[in-house]
């Protein structure tokens, strides 16, 4: 995590932080800022997105500054080719190729699917850690 040198509230508020809007299974949406741990809000409709996201981001930054905490800088979007090389043990390569064949898909498709599922699980686990931290911080401020 890259942490910024001390700057003013206005400097941080002027930065563009990426956010995600995820469908909530119980209805509405969850808005989350991946670069700002625990900065999450909920909305009912997408019409509320811009205002709610800005309010959550601003309040999070203001609170962290008031508490004297470091504020991460926004992540930068990178371009990816969608291709990289990986060296595997031969036994794992064979196991993956056989599983792909049994599933009637290419090895590339099979491995991509496994990686996507693992990445999704890792993201969910990270979100749970962030929510746990946010709840713990709320308990300390009350």
N, C-alpha and C positions, 0 to 999 in steps of 0.2 A: 504494500500500500504506500503510495507516494503522499507525503504529508507536506503541506505548504508551509513556508516561512510565515511568521505572524503578519497578518494583513488586516485591513479594516473590514468591518461588516459589509460596507458597500462594495468592496472589492470582491468578496466571496459571493454576494448576492448577484453580482454582474456576470458570474461564470455560468456557462450553460452545462448543466448536469443531465446526462441521459437518464430516462426513466422507462419503466415497463408498466403496461396496463394489462393485467391478467384477469381472465374471467373467473369470478368466484363461484364455486359450485352451488352456494346458497343464494345466489343472485347478486347482481351488480358486478363491480370490478374492484380489484386490489391494485393500487398504484404504488410502485416501489422504485426507489432510487438505489441501484446497485452500488454506487460509489459512496453512499452515505448510510452507514450501517444503522439499521433500525428506522430509517426514514420511510414510513409506509402510511398510506391512508386508504380509505374505502370510499367508493362512490356508487350511486345507484345507476346513473346513466352516463353515457359518453359525453353528453353536453356539459357535465360538471368537471370533465377531465382537466382542462387547462387551469381553471381557477383553483381546484383542489390540489393539483400537483404543485402549483406555485406556492400556495399557502403552506403545504407540508414542508416543502424544501426551505422556504424562508424561515419558518418557525424552528426547524431542525438546526439550521445554521446559526440563528440567533441564540438558541439555547446552548449549543456547543461552545460558542464564543463566550457567553456569560459564565459557563462552567469552567472556562479556561482550557478546554480540550482542543486538540489538533483537528484541523479540518482537511480531509483528503481533497486533492485536486480532481477534477473530472477526468475520466478515462478518455482516451482518444480513440476514435474509430480507426481501424486498420483494414486494409484490403487483403483478402486471402484468396489464394488460387483455388482452394479446395483440394489440394493435393500435397501429400508429404510422404516420405519414406519411413518405414518402421522395420527394424530387424527383430525377428522373433526366433525363439527356439524352434527347431524343426518339428518337434512333437506338437507344439502348439499350432504351428502353421498347418500341419496335417489335420489336427483335430478341428480347426476352424474350417478348412476346406471340405472335410467330410460333412460337417454340420450344415454348411451352405448347400452342398449337393443334396442332402436329405430334405432340406427346406425348399429345394427347387429354385434357389437364387444364386447369383454370382457371389464369389468370395468377397468382392468389394462391397456389394450390397449388404451382405450378412455382417461384416465387420463394422460398416457404417451404422447399421441398426443397433448393434451391441454398444458401440461408443455413444450413440445418441441416448440410449436408455440409461447408461451409466452416468452420462453428463446430466440428464434430467434428475436422476436420483441425487447426485451431488448438489445440484442447485436447491432442491427441496430441503436437503439436510442443512445447507447454508442458511436458507430462509428461516428454518426452525431455530438455528443458533441465534440469528439476528433477533427474531421475535422473543426468544428467551431472554436475551440481553436487554431488549427494550422493556420487557415486563419487569425485569430486575431493577433497571434504572428508575422506572416509575415507582416501584416500591420504596426506593431510597429517597425519592423527592417528596413523598407524602408524609 
